[in-house]
Amino acid sequence: MQRCIMGEGEREIPDYYENLICFGLPLEKILRPLCLYSIIERGVHKKIFRPLVTEIIQCYGPESIMSLSSLARLGMFNEQGSVQPNQQFNFAELKKEFRLIVK
């Protein structure tokens, strides 16, 4: 996950979360890092977002739809391009201003 936060390893996300979901981890433990990633990247890429949401709903049942829609309304777990720019967190500026990640 750290590589994803630094802007690397986006291709690994579906496999990583598919494995976590298959292990039956609680939904909260799956959604927390996904929300962090979504905030940092201003949404999850469409090719990743849709299969992830489908897998979560299939594995955790229809109850997970409420959690996913609540997170989407809060702007915490979205597909890229689905949220207006003024509603998004701007992690890139915060990272630069507060020197959060040093390379």
C-alpha positions as MATLAB code, in Angstrom:
seq = 'MQRCIMGEGEREIPDYYENLICFGLPLEKILRPLCLYSIIERGVHKKIFRPLVTEIIQCYGPESIMSLSSLARLGMFNEQGSVQPNQQFNFAELKKEFRLIVK';
ca = [
       0.000    0.000    0.000;
       2.885    2.348    0.728;
       4.029    2.048   -2.895;
       0.545    3.009   -4.054;
       0.529    6.083   -1.838;
       3.821    7.157   -3.359;
       2.322    6.765   -6.840;
       3.779    3.381   -7.726;
       2.283   -0.073   -8.041;
      -1.228    0.784   -9.232;
      -1.378   -2.497  -11.150;
      -0.966   -4.440   -7.914;
      -4.089   -3.020   -6.284;
      -6.711   -5.395   -7.742;
      -4.679   -8.505   -6.910;
      -3.836   -7.303   -3.419;
      -7.433   -6.506   -2.495;
      -8.797   -9.590   -4.206;
      -6.561  -11.645   -1.922;
      -7.658   -9.701    1.173;
     -11.314  -10.150    0.254;
     -10.796  -13.898   -0.345;
      -9.232  -14.243    3.109;
     -12.478  -12.917    4.558;
     -11.103   -9.881    6.349;
     -13.720   -7.576    7.876;
     -15.105   -5.048    5.400;
     -13.722   -2.135    7.442;
     -10.169   -3.449    7.060;
     -10.656   -3.579    3.303;
     -12.283   -0.166    2.942;
      -9.896    1.894    5.091;
      -6.843    1.591    2.828;
      -9.031    1.766   -0.279;
     -10.458    5.078    0.929;
      -6.975    6.367    1.653;
      -5.871    5.393   -1.837;
      -8.983    6.982   -3.379;
      -8.381   10.252   -1.539;
      -4.721   10.374   -2.508;
      -5.294    9.553   -6.176;
      -8.485   11.654   -6.508;
     -10.483    8.510   -7.122;
      -9.789    4.941   -8.158;
      -9.235    4.272  -11.858;
     -12.342    2.881  -13.618;
     -10.616   -0.368  -14.573;
      -9.862   -0.998  -10.907;
     -12.905    0.574   -9.244;
     -15.699   -1.399  -10.897;
     -14.244   -4.903  -10.383;
     -13.387   -4.028   -6.764;
     -16.897   -2.815   -6.003;
     -18.381   -5.900   -7.691;
     -16.124   -8.221   -5.708;
     -16.910   -6.457   -2.423;
     -20.661   -6.692   -3.014;
     -20.432  -10.355   -4.040;
     -18.334  -11.346   -1.032;
     -19.819   -9.131    1.691;
     -23.415   -9.067    0.480;
     -25.902   -6.308   -0.198;
     -25.207   -4.720    3.208;
     -21.910   -3.481    1.798;
     -23.767   -1.327   -0.743;
     -24.790    1.070    2.043;
     -21.189    1.432    3.200;
     -19.930    1.995   -0.334;
     -22.585    4.578   -1.142;
     -21.970    6.438    2.134;
     -18.246    6.582    1.421;
     -18.952    7.798   -2.116;
     -21.231   10.570   -0.808;
     -18.475   11.676    1.568;
     -15.985   11.735   -1.302;
     -13.827    9.074    0.297;
     -14.203    6.184   -2.178;
     -14.938    7.214   -5.753;
     -14.246    6.371   -9.324;
     -11.864    8.846  -10.987;
     -13.789   11.663  -12.606;
     -17.019   11.034  -10.707;
     -16.530   13.850   -8.168;
     -16.335   17.579   -8.808;
     -12.820   19.010   -8.260;
     -13.998   21.318   -5.470;
     -15.312   18.304   -3.517;
     -12.059   16.358   -3.628;
      -9.223   16.286   -1.163;
      -5.994   17.595   -2.646;
      -3.392   15.289   -1.195;
      -0.693   16.294   -3.685;
      -0.668   19.878   -2.387;
      -0.792   18.775    1.257;
       2.024   16.291    0.709;
       4.178   19.012   -0.818;
       3.352   21.718    1.732;
       3.829   19.554    4.819;
       6.646   17.454    3.326;
       4.846   14.262    4.240;
       6.742   11.923    1.969;
      10.452   12.431    1.435;
      12.061   10.573   -1.457;
];
